[in-house]
Amino acid sequence: MERRVRRSGRKPARWPRARLVRWLRRLIMALVVVPVFRIGYRIEVRGRENVLAPGPPSLMVSNHNMGLDWGVLAVAFPAKVRQRLMVAAGSDEIFGNRFRGFAARLIGNAFPFPKEGARIREGLESAQAMLDEGWNVLVLPEGERMSHVPMRPFKPGIGWLVARTGAEVVPLRIDVLKPGIFDGGGWRKPRGHVRVSFGPRIQPDTTRKYDQIATELEDAVRGA
């Protein structure tokens, strides 16, 4: 199958990828984020070998099943994968607040990803540019968080991104088996139970329509 030619799009702010910031992020992850989420949740990981399989920079495509799922994924991802990962985060919810936006860039290596309107293409082009630079990119194609309910259909924008870049995709699914302190479990029974399942890498057929690619990815995440 012939891939489409990549063209670099808009690039997110550069400072979160600076060497000093990356070193500081590793320290924060190791000393704060990972221990806190291990205390708050029993995190069960399946298929980790799939995300460790050798290959080019990949799109990590996940459902959006809890408010701080990035913290759970920080524990689930192997450290060497996490260190080369960028996270597409909601422009309004996260980057609409200056403090939250700064924290998301510093701790999660996140970049703004609009959910709707004319600016959607900016987020897609940012993801494309980061893949071109050799970064893995985590995208949540449902477009909004839906806690403890069936997964919503994926937006066709993820199909555009896959078709434009020809990127391999690692599908992953987050299942909240027991709510914890960060997603409605409350402090009386603080330790939740979450399962993260990584499916095998896939290479979608980029000659198909964007919504068809999105449906294929949705099915892959459901089956991870």
Secondary structure, DSSP 8 states (H G I E B T S, - for coil): -------------SGGGSHHHHHHHHHHIIIIIHHHHHHHEEEEEE-HHHHHS--S-EEEEE---STTHHHHHHHHS-HHHHTTEEEEEETTTTTTSHHHHHHHHHHH-EEEE--SSTTHHHHHHHHHHHHHTT-EEEE-TTSS--TTS------THHHHHHHHH--EEEEEEEEEEE--TTTT-TTTS--EEEEEEE---B---TTS-HHHHHHHHHHHHHT-
